[in-house]
């Protein structure tokens, strides 16, 4: 089973990551980080769903007893099960596990790029930005404590104060562009029923299997809630032998695929609007590299220019940004997104796929773009390396190498997207009928792969 934190993800697809190909004579001169917050508690909405599941399981078990159904097949933990978050009023906060993830990420990045973090701290040299959502800003703080530990005079750990800045949620087009993009909101609302229909056959088939296996009258909503509980137990509680054990390995694979399809359609490569609304962030990254090159060539004094730009946000930020970079694609697919054409859905198990939510945007997931100066290279003096979850990743726009001449990176990755302006993408009225037609075709492609299903309403949006 793949998990929800990148440091413990298993079953990584072949060729997703590659060995670093940075020449020895190259030196890092700037770093960009775009990270998702660390592990958080379930949101209030999801906690209420788990409390409803507790009541529902009690009813199912009582009905089974009254009908004298054999109870030997039922796991003992089902009896009297209560949600671990029962009674909590608030949710979605960064938990201690998430604090540790981000703290350790800060330590690892400083160790990996010690040349960049050797200068005395100044907020203009190492700006740290986060969204106004508390779990993102708390992640930034935990990261900063790790990054700058031992660099100050506060307490026995010699910590130091540092700044974390945020834009208003209403106008943060760098890190919460999805919140500010009216066209995306309308598009997502129109496509959520489509995503549900794509997931429905999977849930229907597995629900039939669970009913037969345990002789309890599970519904699709029950299956959906049990799957959510499984993911929470694994990623937050390190429990794998309760809710997850209700499902067979092949069912787990199918449920993961269904989640991945929803992310693909609503946040990923399913439509160019999903990721092109992130152009302000891509523009900000490229601009920071240009400024670093200028500072080096003009021989600015150490401590007078930026060395790293560190950002902490959400899956709704990291997923579109990864798509803008062309990650998790083969070269023919990359050429399609350059022309704003949608891609085919990721293949269904047992076929392997690169697009997996547990890899694309897990808790603490990140993209790191490092700008290198390579004076001995005759072809190009500056190179960009992209790391996903701290691993070098091939870029189809750069001949599937993990490094790319800066000018080529701008031309192949930046230019096709940056010719589109955020206001035109997000606030000029668009027509979504063509997208509905596209996903109607996708639905037809999937028809017949699963058992027939009824029209039971399901509320199971993936919260990233």
Secondary structure, 3 states (H helix, E strand, C coil): CCCCEHHHCCCCCCCCECCCCCCCCCEEEEEEEEEECCCECCCHHHHHHHHHHHHHHHHHHHHHHHCCCCCCCCCHHHCCCCCCCCCCCCCCCECHHHHHHHHHHHHHHHHHCCCCCCCCCCCCCEEEEECCCHHHHHHHHHHHHHHCCCCCCECCCCECCCCCECCCCCCCCCCCHHHHCHHHHHHHHHHHHHHHHHHHHHHHHHHHHHHHHHCCCCCHHHHHHHHHHHHHHHHHHCCCCCCHHHCCHHHHHHHHHHHHHHHHHHCCCCCHHHHHCCHHHHHHHHHHHHHHHHHHHCCCCCCCCCCEEEEEECHHHHHHHHHHHCCCCCHHHHHHHHCCCCCCCCCCCCCCCCCCHHHHCCECCEEEEEEEECCCCCCCCEEEEEEECCEEECEHHHCCECEEEHHHHHHHHHHHHHCCCHHHHHHCCCCCHHHHHHHHHHHHHHCCCCCCCCCCCCCCCCCC
